[in-house]
């Protein structure tokens, strides 16, 4: 029984970053990488997937910072959560 492990990163329209619903106090790549590293389980051979969920109004650079932080934390598997717009 294998279950995909995920670290969910939310980025708000204001550029605030939350890792698994916990706010990252500082918005630097280093601070985000540290938060991701703490959220990654120490066991297992396969690193978890980082799921980025960004608001449509999120600054592009904030998303890029999260991607760079994931790489620095040794988490190469990144995906994006998508939401369909209700019209």
C-alpha positions in Angstrom: 0.0 0.0 0.0 1.7 3.1 -1.2 0.2 6.5 -0.6 1.6 9.6 -2.3 3.1 11.9 0.2 2.4 15.6 -0.4 3.5 18.9 1.1 0.9 21.5 0.2 2.2 25.0 -0.2 -0.4 27.8 -0.5 0.6 31.2 -1.8 -1.8 34.0 -1.2 -2.5 37.0 -3.4 -0.4 39.0 -1.0 2.6 36.6 -1.5 2.3 35.0 1.9 3.4 31.4 2.0 1.8 28.6 4.1 3.4 25.1 4.2 0.8 22.5 5.3 -1.4 25.4 6.6 1.5 26.8 8.7 2.5 30.3 7.8 6.2 30.8 6.9 7.1 34.0 8.8 9.6 35.2 6.2 9.2 35.2 2.5 12.8 34.4 1.5 13.7 31.3 -0.4 15.8 30.2 2.5 13.0 30.5 5.0 10.6 28.6 2.7 13.2 25.9 2.0 13.6 25.5 5.8 9.9 25.1 6.3 9.7 22.6 3.5 12.6 20.6 4.9 10.9 20.4 8.3 7.7 19.2 6.6 9.4 16.4 4.6 9.3 13.0 6.4 12.7 11.7 7.2 11.8 8.1 6.3 11.3 6.6 2.9 13.3 6.6 -0.3 11.0 8.8 -2.3 10.7 12.5 -1.5 7.2 13.9 -1.2 5.6 15.9 -3.9 5.3 19.6 -3.3 1.9 20.8 -4.4 1.7 24.5 -5.0 -1.7 26.1 -4.7 -1.5 29.8 -5.7 -4.2 32.4 -5.9 -4.8 33.8 -9.4 -3.5 37.2 -8.2 -0.3 35.8 -6.6 2.8 37.5 -7.9 4.7 35.3 -10.3 7.9 35.7 -8.3 6.3 34.3 -5.2 5.6 31.0 -7.0 9.1 31.0 -8.5 10.5 31.4 -4.9 8.6 28.4 -3.7 9.9 26.3 -6.7 13.5 27.4 -5.9 13.0 26.6 -2.2 11.7 23.1 -3.0 14.8 22.4 -5.0 17.1 23.7 -2.2 15.2 21.5 0.2 15.9 18.4 -1.9 12.3 18.1 -3.1 12.5 17.9 -6.9 8.9 16.7 -7.4 6.7 19.8 -7.9 3.1 20.0 -9.2 0.4 22.7 -9.2 -3.1 22.4 -7.8 -5.7 23.5 -10.3 -9.1 24.9 -9.8 -11.7 25.2 -12.5 -13.5 28.5 -12.5 -17.3 28.4 -12.0 -19.0 30.4 -14.7 
